[in-house]
Each structure stands twice: as C-alpha cells, then as structure tokens.
C-alpha cells in the first residue's frame, strides 16, 4: 500500500492526520524492520508488510501490487558490487495489463 492510500483510508474513517505524519510513521516502521519500501516509477513508494525476500506483479493501471513467491524468479548476470559492498536484494517488478 502507498502512504496516499493509507491516508485516504484513514480520512474515509473520519480521522484527521496529515500525509506527512503517515509517511513519517511508515518510515519509522521501515527502520524498525516491520515494513519494506518499494520505489515504483521513481516518485511512488509502496510499503509492504511482507519483509521476506520476494518480488512483485504490478497491475496496471490500478497500481496494485501482488507478491511473487521468492522461488519463482532467478536473476543471473549481476555485476560484482564495488569493494566493501554486497548485494542485499534485487527487486523485480513484473508489470501486468489486461489482454486486448
């Protein structure tokens, strides 16, 4: 879910909270290891409660994310990281659209 979606849901329940507060809270949960942040299309960030190593389908145009099990996708040919660094995860987003 995005911060904007969560903000709209809270507002729909009649609660008043700023979007900045929603973002700050989500980022605190991320720092605590309770959420994983996924940057999609640069400016849109999704927050996932499933912090395990997995990938996603992106349903276009709704923007809904669906999990892809971690054992379904294999990534090969990754470059060696710079000295002193290691690769911790590779995010794969598979975009889906309805067939014409």
C-alpha positions, 0 to 999 in steps of 0.5 A: 500500500502507498502512504496516499492510500493509507491516508485516504483510508484513514480520512474515509474513517473520519480521522484527521492526520496529515500525509506527512505524519503517515509517511513519517510513521511508515518510515519509522516502521521501515527502520524498525524492520516491520515494513519494506519500501518499494520505489515504483516509477521513481516518485511512488513508494509502496510499503509492504508488510511482507519483509521476506525476500520476494518480488512483485506483479504490478497491475496496471493501471490500478497500481496494485501490487501482488507478491511473487513467491521468492522461488519463482524468479532467478536473476543471473548476470549481476555485476560484482558490487564495488569493494566493501559492498554486497548485494542485499536484494534485487527487486523485480517488478513484473508489470501486468495489463489486461489482454486486448 
